Amino acid sequence: MAVRAGAVGRALAVGAFCLGLAACGGTAGSTNTATVGNFRLVEVGKIHLQFATDGKSAILQVETNPPTVCAIAYGRTASLGLIADDPDMGGTAISRHVVTLGDLSPGTTYRFLLTATDAQGRVFQTPKLTTFTTPRGSATTRQDIATGARIVAVSSQWSSVFRAANAVDGNLSTEWASNGDGDRAFITIDLGREREVTGISFITREMSDGSAITKTFAVVVDGRRRYGPFPAGNRLDPHIAPVSFTGRFLRFDVVTSTGGNTGAAEIEVFAGS
């Protein structure tokens, strides 16, 4: 999950990859004065960074030993300004981290800083700011008319942090997660007026244990016509399904999944060519 930060602070580090937020290792009220260690001391293997085809998001994967709380601070300037962490941490340390970097601009260079904190309170950080550049994306990218749509109904939501509105906020780093609905999960959105729709996408959320992955979905238009099932997409490949219908109220149903807290990182609806 990514959030904006008023002042992430100066980078004090160099060289590896992970997800950084020095506050992860905060020791308010403690006499622990241990220095910050190099992130390479806990990094296992290589860091993987994959970009979405439109250049607006990326997924970073990193493994640490021992388990850590890990985050990344990133931004266009040395002041950074954005923070992301792994929602699978659930308030505890884990070894395999999968973090979505959202709110990116295509064809843009970003600086980042990674920080990890273990259960002993030891903090590990990349020694200096490192950079990555997003791809330029496709010139034919269409506008998502589902962004900001009103939520009419939802099967359930895990919590306010994983609320239904996250599925239509235009931010791939947030998620709607159901409360264990599996193949029974659904969400209904209101486009505000009848629209001619030519493409739809259901970008699944997923858990690192393999659960909560939507495989196929269907859409019911204005409570009458059903289209699908279609393959669900993911953050790197949204898999837009071509359709042709006119409607206002769209109910997206999970048809097949790996069970658990199924839901969507984003639901997209496209009008026109």
Backbone as CSV, one residue per row, in Angstrom:
resi,resn,N_x,N_y,N_z,CA_x,CA_y,CA_z,C_x,C_y,C_z
1,MET,0.834,-1.173,0.000,0.000,0.000,0.000,0.880,1.238,0.000
2,ALA,0.572,2.222,-0.846,1.394,3.422,-0.938,0.641,4.617,-0.382
3,VAL,1.355,5.482,0.307,0.762,6.704,0.826,1.735,7.839,0.607
4,ARG,1.200,9.052,0.588,2.060,10.214,0.469,2.606,10.579,1.841
5,ALA,3.817,11.104,1.843,4.422,11.546,3.091,4.830,12.991,2.945
6,GLY,4.517,13.805,3.937,4.854,15.208,3.849,6.351,15.408,3.771
7,ALA,7.090,14.648,4.546,8.550,14.735,4.497,9.112,13.386,4.888
8,VAL,9.532,12.624,3.913,10.083,11.319,4.201,11.453,11.483,4.855
9,GLY,12.109,12.597,4.606,13.406,12.839,5.227,14.535,12.591,4.263
10,ARG,15.722,12.940,4.688,16.877,12.746,3.835,17.283,11.294,3.824
11,ALA,17.780,10.874,2.672,18.318,9.534,2.587,19.667,9.517,3.253
12,LEU,19.926,8.425,3.992,21.253,8.374,4.537,22.007,7.201,3.951
13,ALA,21.508,6.540,2.933,22.104,5.290,2.572,22.540,5.121,1.124
14,VAL,23.084,3.824,0.659,23.435,3.501,-0.739,23.125,2.087,-1.060
15,GLY,23.016,1.773,-2.157,23.030,0.570,-2.775,22.216,-0.597,-2.810
16,ALA,21.157,-1.067,-2.330,20.496,-2.318,-2.629,19.094,-1.988,-3.022
17,PHE,18.181,-2.919,-2.769,16.810,-2.719,-3.131,15.967,-3.177,-1.971
18,CYS,14.851,-2.655,-1.705,13.819,-3.125,-0.780,12.843,-2.030,-0.635
19,LEU,12.269,-1.849,0.523,11.256,-0.863,0.662,11.557,-0.046,1.871
20,GLY,11.556,1.280,1.738,12.182,1.988,2.798,11.351,3.017,3.507
21,LEU,11.465,3.017,4.780,10.823,3.996,5.628,11.530,3.914,6.960
22,ALA,12.381,4.880,7.237,13.178,4.802,8.449,12.304,4.716,9.682
23,ALA,11.101,5.262,9.598,10.200,5.221,10.750,9.845,3.804,11.147
24,CYS,9.998,2.849,10.231,9.710,1.449,10.566,10.536,1.009,11.761
25,GLY,11.732,1.587,11.878,12.602,1.154,12.953,12.611,2.134,14.105
26,GLY,11.558,2.922,14.255,11.506,3.929,15.309,11.662,3.311,16.683
27,THR,12.357,4.014,17.596,12.582,3.482,18.932,12.247,4.527,19.974
28,ALA,11.108,5.225,19.769,10.715,6.261,20.715,10.601,5.663,22.112
29,GLY,11.175,6.343,23.081,11.099,5.875,24.450,12.095,4.779,24.771
30,SER,12.978,4.463,23.817,13.936,3.385,24.017,15.340,3.957,24.106
31,THR,16.241,3.211,24.744,17.628,3.636,24.818,18.482,2.946,23.775
32,ASN,17.838,2.222,22.838,18.554,1.531,21.786,19.185,2.544,20.838
33,THR,20.489,2.598,20.779,21.178,3.569,19.921,21.976,2.858,18.832
34,ALA,21.570,1.670,18.475,22.283,0.900,17.462,22.302,1.663,16.143
35,THR,23.374,1.545,15.400,23.490,2.213,14.118,22.677,1.463,13.071
36,VAL,22.436,2.141,11.972,21.688,1.543,10.870,22.632,0.677,10.057
37,GLY,22.247,-0.580,9.831,23.080,-1.503,9.061,22.767,-1.443,7.583
38,ASN,23.671,-1.943,6.775,23.471,-2.000,5.332,22.400,-3.040,5.004
39,PHE,21.497,-2.697,4.131,20.400,-3.599,3.770,20.895,-4.935,3.225
40,ARG,22.075,-4.929,2.652,22.614,-6.164,2.084,22.814,-7.250,3.148
41,LEU,22.881,-6.872,4.399,23.070,-7.846,5.474,21.844,-8.734,5.670
42,VAL,20.667,-8.277,5.236,19.454,-9.081,5.384,18.849,-9.481,4.043
43,GLU,19.351,-8.930,2.974,18.815,-9.214,1.635,19.179,-10.623,1.191
44,VAL,18.202,-11.360,0.686,18.416,-12.715,0.178,18.160,-12.714,-1.325
45,GLY,19.157,-13.115,-2.112,18.974,-13.135,-3.559,18.896,-11.735,-4.151
46,LYS,18.257,-11.650,-5.299,18.167,-10.386,-6.014,16.799,-9.727,-5.804
47,ILE,16.786,-8.436,-5.958,15.541,-7.678,-5.903,14.946,-7.640,-7.304
48,HIS,13.645,-7.866,-7.398,12.967,-7.852,-8.701,11.993,-6.682,-8.768
49,LEU,12.097,-5.898,-9.826,11.204,-4.764,-10.048,10.578,-4.907,-11.421
50,GLN,9.244,-5.013,-11.454,8.519,-5.157,-12.713,7.551,-3.991,-12.866
51,PHE,7.474,-3.478,-14.100,6.626,-2.325,-14.372,5.373,-2.739,-15.129
52,ALA,4.261,-2.076,-14.807,3.047,-2.254,-15.599,3.283,-1.672,-16.989
53,THR,2.561,-2.192,-17.962,2.785,-1.770,-19.349,2.489,-0.294,-19.561
54,ASP,1.606,0.285,-18.738,1.301,1.701,-18.904,2.266,2.605,-18.142
55,GLY,3.211,2.022,-17.404,4.198,2.808,-16.687,3.686,3.513,-15.449
56,LYS,2.462,3.190,-14.998,1.862,3.904,-13.881,1.985,3.178,-12.547
57,SER,2.527,1.977,-12.569,2.725,1.231,-11.328,3.842,0.225,-11.529
58,ALA,4.328,-0.304,-10.428,5.387,-1.306,-10.479,5.232,-2.227,-9.281
59,ILE,5.782,-3.410,-9.395,5.784,-4.369,-8.297,7.228,-4.708,-7.960
60,LEU,7.565,-4.540,-6.694,8.898,-4.858,-6.215,8.822,-6.083,-5.318
61,GLN,9.705,-7.041,-5.553,9.750,-8.251,-4.745,11.143,-8.396,-4.130
62,VAL,11.171,-8.670,-2.838,12.438,-8.834,-2.146,12.251,-9.822,-1.001
63,GLU,13.306,-10.569,-0.698,13.276,-11.510,0.424,14.336,-11.108,1.444
64,THR,13.964,-11.185,2.712,14.914,-10.856,3.775,15.047,-12.022,4.762
65,ASN,16.214,-12.147,5.326,16.484,-13.132,6.382,17.358,-12.447,7.425
66,PRO,16.817,-12.258,8.630,15.562,-12.763,9.200,14.339,-12.023,8.650
67,PRO,13.137,-12.479,9.038,11.918,-11.756,8.674,12.002,-10.305,9.161
68,THR,11.447,-9.390,8.371,11.505,-7.971,8.718,10.190,-7.279,8.374
69,VAL,10.048,-6.093,8.938,9.048,-5.146,8.456,9.779,-4.268,7.456
70,CYS,9.297,-4.228,6.226,10.053,-3.617,5.144,9.177,-2.623,4.389
71,ALA,9.760,-1.484,4.005,9.015,-0.463,3.270,9.936,0.275,2.329
72,ILE,9.354,0.991,1.371,10.146,1.777,0.427,9.614,3.199,0.369
73,ALA,10.517,4.150,0.475,10.174,5.556,0.267,10.671,5.923,-1.124
74,TYR,9.844,6.606,-1.914,10.238,6.907,-3.283,9.607,8.218,-3.746
75,GLY,10.175,8.786,-4.779,9.655,10.039,-5.313,10.538,10.564,-6.434
76,ARG,10.118,11.651,-7.058,10.851,12.199,-8.195,12.093,12.983,-7.772
77,THR,12.097,13.469,-6.542,13.226,14.262,-6.055,13.828,13.601,-4.826
78,ALA,14.921,14.190,-4.328,15.579,13.649,-3.143,14.700,13.745,-1.909
79,SER,13.651,14.556,-1.960,12.713,14.649,-0.839,11.755,13.469,-0.801
80,LEU,11.771,12.635,-1.868,10.916,11.455,-1.975,9.441,11.860,-1.889
81,GLY,8.696,11.475,-0.848,7.309,11.906,-0.741,6.263,10.822,-0.810
82,LEU,6.624,9.592,-1.238,5.695,8.473,-1.273,6.290,7.312,-0.486
83,ILE,5.422,6.537,0.144,5.856,5.375,0.914,4.965,4.193,0.550
84,ALA,5.565,3.026,0.400,4.796,1.814,0.139,5.340,0.674,0.985
85,ASP,4.431,-0.224,1.396,4.862,-1.428,2.102,4.042,-2.612,1.616
86,ASP,4.293,-3.758,2.199,3.639,-4.996,1.784,2.398,-5.222,2.650
87,PRO,1.186,-5.184,2.076,-0.012,-5.404,2.892,-0.071,-6.787,3.516
88,ASP,0.707,-7.746,2.999,0.712,-9.091,3.574,1.384,-9.136,4.941
89,MET,2.108,-8.075,5.314,2.784,-8.105,6.610,1.779,-8.193,7.748
90,GLY,0.634,-7.537,7.602,-0.407,-7.638,8.618,0.072,-7.267,10.006
91,GLY,0.985,-6.309,10.106,1.453,-5.865,11.402,2.578,-6.699,11.989
92,THR,3.147,-7.610,11.214,4.238,-8.442,11.734,5.335,-8.558,10.689
93,ALA,6.477,-9.100,11.076,7.603,-9.259,10.167,7.414,-10.503,9.301
94,ILE,7.825,-10.406,8.028,7.765,-11.536,7.105,9.058,-11.569,6.297
95,SER,9.264,-12.666,5.556,10.498,-12.815,4.780,10.331,-12.407,3.324
96,ARG,9.219,-12.774,2.726,9.013,-12.483,1.306,8.065,-11.297,1.161
97,HIS,8.576,-10.233,0.588,7.826,-8.989,0.470,7.455,-8.730,-0.992
98,VAL,6.200,-8.387,-1.227,5.717,-7.995,-2.548,5.022,-6.650,-2.380
99,VAL,5.609,-5.609,-2.936,5.137,-4.248,-2.703,4.754,-3.595,-4.019
100,THR,3.594,-2.972,-4.046,3.153,-2.240,-5.219,3.509,-0.763,-5.075
101,LEU,4.187,-0.225,-6.065,4.497,1.196,-6.119,3.489,1.852,-7.043
102,GLY,2.598,2.627,-6.464,1.563,3.267,-7.260,1.827,4.746,-7.471
103,ASP,0.914,5.403,-8.164,0.982,6.845,-8.389,2.238,7.235,-9.165
104,LEU,2.666,6.361,-10.089,3.830,6.648,-10.915,3.409,7.311,-12.219
105,SER,4.329,8.042,-12.820,4.110,8.668,-14.126,4.981,7.963,-15.158
106,PRO,4.440,7.682,-16.343,5.236,7.010,-17.373,6.446,7.853,-17.790
107,GLY,7.529,7.171,-18.160,8.712,7.848,-18.654,9.349,8.796,-17.657
108,THR,9.340,8.431,-16.385,9.828,9.317,-15.332,10.850,8.589,-14.456
109,THR,11.884,9.302,-14.039,12.891,8.741,-13.146,12.530,9.029,-11.697
110,TYR,12.595,7.990,-10.870,12.279,8.098,-9.442,13.488,7.705,-8.613
111,ARG,13.608,8.322,-7.452,14.600,7.937,-6.458,13.906,7.123,-5.372
112,PHE,14.634,6.195,-4.764,14.010,5.410,-3.700,15.018,5.038,-2.637
113,LEU,14.467,4.697,-1.473,15.257,4.299,-0.311,14.531,3.163,0.379
114,LEU,15.239,2.081,0.711,14.631,0.909,1.331,15.091,0.735,2.764
115,THR,14.161,0.352,3.620,14.477,0.149,5.033,13.781,-1.108,5.539
116,ALA,14.471,-1.876,6.366,13.898,-3.083,6.977,14.240,-3.081,8.466
117,THR,13.288,-3.518,9.284,13.489,-3.623,10.729,13.147,-5.035,11.175
118,ASP,14.039,-5.657,11.955,13.763,-7.008,12.417,13.171,-6.999,13.822
119,ALA,12.880,-8.188,14.352,12.204,-8.296,15.650,13.080,-7.853,16.822
120,GLN,14.363,-7.709,16.606,15.255,-7.218,17.657,15.412,-5.694,17.612
121,GLY,14.683,-5.072,16.690,14.759,-3.629,16.569,15.926,-3.136,15.742
122,ARG,16.655,-4.034,15.112,17.770,-3.629,14.263,17.233,-3.090,12.943
123,VAL,17.833,-2.001,12.471,17.379,-1.328,11.253,18.430,-1.486,10.163
124,PHE,17.982,-1.839,8.978,18.863,-2.013,7.826,18.331,-1.147,6.684
125,GLN,19.247,-0.448,6.030,18.806,0.513,5.020,19.792,0.562,3.864
126,THR,19.267,0.869,2.678,20.161,1.087,1.547,20.992,2.333,1.827
127,PRO,22.299,2.285,1.529,23.189,3.362,1.945,22.973,4.704,1.249
128,LYS,22.292,4.728,0.121,22.038,6.004,-0.558,20.839,5.847,-1.479
129,LEU,20.362,6.954,-1.987,19.246,6.917,-2.924,19.661,6.228,-4.219
130,THR,18.800,5.351,-4.704,18.997,4.692,-5.986,17.832,5.090,-6.882
131,THR,17.953,4.889,-8.178,16.915,5.355,-9.099,16.357,4.220,-9.957
132,PHE,15.154,4.432,-10.454,14.578,3.605,-11.514,13.779,4.527,-12.428
133,THR,13.582,4.105,-13.660,12.830,4.900,-14.635,11.668,4.081,-15.160
134,THR,10.474,4.628,-15.120,9.284,3.933,-15.591,9.230,3.932,-17.116
135,PRO,8.645,2.902,-17.710,8.488,2.899,-19.173,7.512,3.977,-19.608
136,ARG,7.582,4.366,-20.862,6.739,5.450,-21.369,5.278,5.057,-21.512
137,GLY,5.007,3.762,-21.586,3.625,3.318,-21.705,3.098,3.474,-23.118
138,SER,1.857,3.103,-23.277,1.234,3.134,-24.602,0.572,4.467,-24.870
139,ALA,0.743,4.973,-26.090,0.121,6.246,-26.470,-1.383,6.108,-26.645
140,THR,-1.872,4.852,-26.685,-3.300,4.628,-26.923,-4.053,4.309,-25.632
141,THR,-3.439,4.601,-24.487,-4.093,4.334,-23.212,-5.414,5.083,-23.118
142,ARG,-6.480,4.370,-22.745,-7.803,4.981,-22.653,-8.126,5.365,-21.223
143,GLN,-9.054,6.309,-21.094,-9.447,6.774,-19.772,-10.347,5.753,-19.098
144,ASP,-10.083,5.504,-17.821,-10.884,4.592,-17.016,-12.066,5.367,-16.441
145,ILE,-13.275,5.121,-16.936,-14.441,5.877,-16.477,-15.018,5.320,-15.178
146,ALA,-14.427,4.233,-14.657,-14.875,3.712,-13.365,-14.226,4.447,-12.201
147,THR,-13.157,5.188,-12.452,-12.468,5.893,-11.374,-13.416,6.879,-10.692
148,GLY,-13.564,6.722,-9.385,-14.453,7.596,-8.626,-15.910,7.195,-8.660
149,ALA,-16.234,6.053,-9.265,-17.629,5.605,-9.335,-18.181,5.335,-7.936
150,ARG,-19.486,5.504,-7.778,-20.131,5.241,-6.489,-20.311,3.741,-6.297
151,ILE,-20.021,3.269,-5.092,-20.239,1.859,-4.767,-21.698,1.683,-4.360
152,VAL,-22.414,0.844,-5.085,-23.829,0.584,-4.808,-23.992,-0.571,-3.834
153,ALA,-23.210,-1.616,-4.010,-23.300,-2.806,-3.153,-21.975,-3.549,-3.203
154,VAL,-21.705,-4.318,-2.141,-20.500,-5.135,-2.090,-20.795,-6.346,-1.215
155,SER,-20.222,-7.485,-1.563,-20.485,-8.709,-0.794,-20.011,-8.563,0.639
156,SER,-18.841,-7.974,0.829,-18.293,-7.669,2.159,-16.977,-6.957,1.958
157,GLN,-16.434,-6.408,3.030,-15.084,-5.864,2.973,-14.358,-6.215,4.258
158,TRP,-13.071,-6.516,4.134,-12.296,-6.993,5.266,-12.218,-5.949,6.371
159,SER,-12.002,-4.711,6.002,-11.904,-3.624,6.967,-11.993,-2.306,6.218
160,SER,-11.978,-1.201,6.965,-12.018,0.108,6.320,-10.759,0.367,5.508
161,VAL,-9.658,-0.271,5.876,-8.428,-0.114,5.110,-8.552,-0.798,3.751
162,PHE,-9.312,-1.886,3.703,-9.521,-2.632,2.461,-10.958,-2.433,1.969
163,ARG,-11.427,-1.200,2.018,-12.817,-0.877,1.686,-13.086,-1.002,0.191
164,ALA,-14.368,-1.129,-0.134,-14.785,-1.339,-1.520,-14.365,-0.191,-2.429
165,ALA,-14.375,1.037,-1.909,-14.035,2.201,-2.728,-12.614,2.133,-3.281
166,ASN,-11.751,1.332,-2.655,-10.380,1.192,-3.158,-10.341,0.588,-4.553
167,ALA,-11.389,-0.135,-4.932,-11.410,-0.786,-6.243,-11.641,0.197,-7.379
168,VAL,-12.050,1.420,-7.057,-12.324,2.407,-8.104,-11.674,3.751,-7.780
169,ASP,-10.551,3.725,-7.075,-9.886,4.981,-6.715,-8.753,5.348,-7.662
170,GLY,-8.526,4.531,-8.695,-7.487,4.823,-9.664,-6.080,4.586,-9.157
171,ASN,-5.949,3.896,-8.031,-4.650,3.679,-7.398,-4.416,2.185,-7.222
172,LEU,-3.457,1.644,-7.943,-3.199,0.205,-7.883,-2.531,-0.239,-6.597
173,SER,-2.102,0.693,-5.767,-1.461,0.305,-4.515,-2.465,0.129,-3.376
174,THR,-3.744,0.407,-3.627,-4.793,0.135,-2.647,-5.645,-1.021,-3.150
175,GLU,-6.410,-1.647,-2.234,-7.186,-2.828,-2.607,-8.526,-2.869,-1.901
176,TRP,-9.498,-3.448,-2.583,-10.717,-3.914,-1.910,-10.509,-5.399,-1.636
177,ALA,-10.695,-5.800,-0.382,-10.610,-7.206,-0.006,-11.906,-7.607,0.674
178,SER,-12.509,-8.697,0.230,-13.717,-9.208,0.873,-13.344,-9.946,2.152
179,ASN,-14.333,-10.232,2.950,-14.111,-10.948,4.209,-14.308,-12.450,3.982
180,GLY,-13.386,-13.020,3.187,-13.417,-14.462,2.948,-14.500,-14.932,2.002
181,ASP,-14.916,-14.098,1.050,-16.040,-14.467,0.168,-15.661,-15.429,-0.945
182,GLY,-14.381,-15.539,-1.277,-13.980,-16.465,-2.332,-14.716,-16.208,-3.633
183,ASP,-15.321,-17.278,-4.198,-16.040,-17.152,-5.475,-17.377,-16.424,-5.335
184,ARG,-17.767,-16.090,-4.114,-19.043,-15.385,-3.918,-18.865,-13.866,-3.825
185,ALA,-17.667,-13.397,-4.002,-17.406,-11.960,-3.890,-18.009,-11.210,-5.073
186,PHE,-18.564,-10.040,-4.793,-19.073,-9.183,-5.860,-19.014,-7.732,-5.415
187,ILE,-19.042,-6.842,-6.393,-19.084,-5.405,-6.131,-19.867,-4.743,-7.265
188,THR,-20.755,-3.815,-6.918,-21.580,-3.121,-7.908,-21.244,-1.642,-7.883
189,ILE,-20.982,-1.081,-9.083,-20.631,0.334,-9.175,-21.640,1.083,-10.037
190,ASP,-21.747,2.367,-9.786,-22.644,3.254,-10.527,-21.790,4.223,-11.332
191,LEU,-21.902,4.174,-12.656,-21.117,5.050,-13.528,-21.685,6.468,-13.592
192,GLY,-22.821,6.702,-12.935,-23.401,8.036,-12.892,-24.436,8.297,-13.965
193,ARG,-24.292,7.657,-15.092,-25.251,7.730,-16.197,-24.957,6.579,-17.139
194,GLU,-25.856,6.341,-18.072,-25.614,5.274,-19.041,-24.400,5.605,-19.899
195,ARG,-23.551,4.622,-20.054,-22.358,4.803,-20.876,-22.214,3.634,-21.842
196,GLU,-21.653,3.933,-23.012,-21.306,2.876,-23.952,-19.948,2.324,-23.556
197,VAL,-19.908,1.058,-23.230,-18.693,0.442,-22.692,-18.094,-0.502,-23.724
198,THR,-16.775,-0.358,-23.943,-16.091,-1.199,-24.927,-15.029,-2.100,-24.315
199,GLY,-14.719,-1.886,-23.038,-13.707,-2.723,-22.408,-13.840,-2.696,-20.896
200,ILE,-13.553,-3.822,-20.241,-13.604,-3.905,-18.781,-12.417,-4.724,-18.289
201,SER,-12.009,-4.438,-17.060,-10.895,-5.166,-16.470,-11.127,-5.339,-14.979
202,PHE,-10.810,-6.507,-14.464,-10.864,-6.798,-13.031,-9.449,-7.173,-12.620
203,ILE,-8.756,-6.249,-11.967,-7.370,-6.470,-11.569,-7.373,-7.070,-10.169
204,THR,-7.063,-8.334,-10.092,-7.201,-9.067,-8.834,-6.183,-8.641,-7.786
205,ARG,-6.602,-8.707,-6.531,-5.651,-8.678,-5.432,-5.158,-10.104,-5.250
206,GLU,-4.081,-10.290,-4.534,-3.602,-11.641,-4.267,-2.749,-11.650,-3.015
207,MET,-2.735,-12.783,-2.352,-1.922,-12.981,-1.157,-0.691,-13.810,-1.525
208,SER,0.394,-13.605,-0.768,1.636,-14.306,-1.086,1.525,-15.814,-0.882
209,ASP,0.496,-16.269,-0.132,0.316,-17.711,0.063,-0.488,-18.347,-1.063
210,GLY,-0.814,-17.565,-2.103,-1.536,-18.094,-3.258,-3.040,-17.975,-3.171
211,SER,-3.553,-17.457,-2.064,-5.000,-17.290,-1.930,-5.426,-15.908,-2.441
212,ALA,-6.742,-15.715,-2.488,-7.347,-14.430,-2.854,-7.087,-14.010,-4.297
213,ILE,-6.741,-14.955,-5.161,-6.500,-14.627,-6.564,-7.753,-14.933,-7.382
214,THR,-8.314,-13.912,-8.004,-9.455,-14.108,-8.896,-8.944,-14.581,-10.247
215,LYS,-9.464,-15.696,-10.709,-9.067,-16.250,-12.006,-9.963,-15.728,-13.133
216,THR,-11.273,-15.773,-12.908,-12.209,-15.271,-13.911,-13.308,-14.457,-13.223
217,PHE,-13.911,-13.547,-13.978,-14.971,-12.712,-13.454,-16.040,-12.514,-14.529
218,ALA,-17.203,-12.057,-14.107,-18.285,-11.716,-15.029,-18.855,-10.368,-14.608
219,VAL,-19.580,-9.718,-15.506,-20.218,-8.439,-15.185,-21.695,-8.519,-15.558
220,VAL,-22.538,-8.042,-14.646,-23.979,-7.977,-14.875,-24.350,-6.509,-15.045
221,VAL,-24.984,-6.181,-16.157,-25.276,-4.791,-16.509,-26.721,-4.455,-16.183
222,ASP,-26.905,-3.452,-15.333,-28.230,-2.964,-14.943,-29.134,-4.088,-14.429
223,GLY,-28.529,-5.081,-13.791,-29.289,-6.163,-13.178,-29.914,-7.128,-14.144
224,ARG,-29.558,-7.058,-15.428,-30.237,-7.893,-16.419,-29.266,-8.742,-17.249
225,ARG,-28.396,-8.073,-17.956,-27.544,-8.782,-18.920,-26.206,-9.157,-18.286
226,ARG,-25.792,-10.391,-18.507,-24.537,-10.886,-17.942,-23.535,-11.149,-19.051
227,TYR,-22.322,-10.688,-18.852,-21.249,-10.888,-19.827,-20.085,-11.590,-19.125
228,GLY,-19.483,-12.520,-19.850,-18.368,-13.265,-19.279,-18.718,-14.734,-19.127
229,PRO,-17.854,-15.478,-18.442,-16.692,-14.998,-17.677,-15.509,-14.610,-18.552
230,PHE,-14.700,-13.686,-17.998,-13.483,-13.219,-18.628,-12.293,-13.501,-17.694
231,PRO,-11.093,-13.651,-18.264,-9.908,-13.799,-17.403,-9.661,-12.506,-16.613
232,ALA,-9.353,-12.640,-15.346,-8.993,-11.474,-14.545,-7.557,-11.065,-14.861
233,GLY,-7.245,-9.802,-14.617,-5.887,-9.319,-14.832,-5.133,-9.195,-13.522
234,ASN,-3.922,-8.691,-13.623,-3.125,-8.388,-12.433,-2.495,-7.020,-12.614
235,ARG,-1.720,-6.590,-11.618,-1.203,-5.223,-11.653,-0.244,-4.973,-12.815
236,LEU,0.399,-6.013,-13.310,1.324,-5.851,-14.418,0.650,-6.033,-15.767
237,ASP,-0.402,-6.801,-15.787,-1.157,-7.043,-17.024,-2.645,-6.982,-16.710
238,PRO,-3.288,-5.825,-16.909,-4.697,-5.679,-16.524,-5.662,-6.537,-17.320
239,HIS,-5.242,-7.033,-18.476,-6.050,-7.922,-19.304,-7.445,-7.328,-19.552
240,ILE,-7.514,-6.322,-20.380,-8.786,-5.663,-20.693,-9.611,-6.555,-21.615
241,ALA,-10.823,-6.894,-21.182,-11.711,-7.738,-21.981,-12.570,-6.857,-22.879
242,PRO,-12.571,-7.097,-24.198,-13.414,-6.302,-25.096,-14.885,-6.675,-24.929
243,VAL,-15.738,-5.663,-24.791,-17.180,-5.879,-24.660,-17.894,-4.813,-25.478
244,SER,-19.188,-4.946,-25.605,-19.985,-3.931,-26.290,-21.371,-3.913,-25.663
245,PHE,-21.588,-2.935,-24.766,-22.906,-2.785,-24.150,-23.069,-1.355,-23.658
246,THR,-24.314,-1.000,-23.349,-24.633,0.305,-22.767,-25.267,0.070,-21.407
247,GLY,-24.795,0.756,-20.388,-25.360,0.562,-19.059,-24.816,1.551,-18.063
248,ARG,-25.414,1.554,-16.874,-24.999,2.451,-15.799,-24.519,1.695,-14.570
249,PHE,-25.276,0.680,-14.155,-24.931,-0.068,-12.947,-24.250,-1.385,-13.348
250,LEU,-23.009,-1.553,-12.921,-22.237,-2.736,-13.292,-21.877,-3.533,-12.050
251,ARG,-22.317,-4.781,-12.025,-21.973,-5.687,-10.931,-20.881,-6.627,-11.412
252,PHE,-19.723,-6.584,-10.755,-18.605,-7.459,-11.081,-18.619,-8.637,-10.118
253,ASP,-18.741,-9.854,-10.670,-18.797,-11.083,-9.886,-17.505,-11.879,-10.045
254,VAL,-16.938,-12.334,-8.940,-15.851,-13.306,-9.016,-16.465,-14.647,-9.386
255,VAL,-15.993,-15.252,-10.453,-16.541,-16.531,-10.912,-15.693,-17.688,-10.415
256,THR,-14.395,-17.633,-10.670,-13.483,-18.649,-10.141,-12.290,-17.959,-9.484
257,SER,-11.793,-18.561,-8.407,-10.697,-17.960,-7.660,-9.964,-19.033,-6.871
258,THR,-8.922,-18.611,-6.163,-8.210,-19.526,-5.260,-8.754,-19.417,-3.846
259,GLY,-9.891,-18.737,-3.686,-10.571,-18.660,-2.395,-9.973,-17.620,-1.471
260,GLY,-10.617,-17.467,-0.327,-10.116,-16.520,0.665,-10.671,-15.121,0.488
261,ASN,-9.882,-14.128,0.865,-10.325,-12.725,0.854,-10.175,-12.120,-0.542
262,THR,-10.939,-12.675,-1.472,-10.868,-12.194,-2.850,-11.323,-10.742,-2.932
263,GLY,-10.896,-10.080,-3.984,-11.239,-8.678,-4.188,-10.439,-8.125,-5.342
264,ALA,-10.365,-6.798,-5.434,-9.733,-6.176,-6.586,-8.818,-5.036,-6.164
265,ALA,-7.666,-4.976,-6.820,-6.816,-3.805,-6.698,-7.449,-2.641,-7.462
266,GLU,-8.088,-2.979,-8.562,-8.776,-1.953,-9.346,-9.746,-2.622,-10.311
267,ILE,-10.891,-1.969,-10.505,-11.847,-2.341,-11.537,-11.837,-1.214,-12.555
268,GLU,-11.669,-1.570,-13.825,-11.566,-0.555,-14.862,-12.666,-0.739,-15.899
269,VAL,-13.186,0.386,-16.357,-14.240,0.399,-17.378,-13.848,1.436,-18.417
270,PHE,-13.901,1.058,-19.687,-13.458,1.943,-20.750,-14.592,2.184,-21.747
271,ALA,-14.707,3.426,-22.186,-15.741,3.810,-23.145,-15.070,4.310,-24.422
272,GLY,-15.686,4.035,-25.549,-15.148,4.501,-26.814,-13.953,3.681,-27.249
273,SER,-13.290,4.150,-28.279,-12.161,3.420,-28.850,-10.849,3.860,-28.240
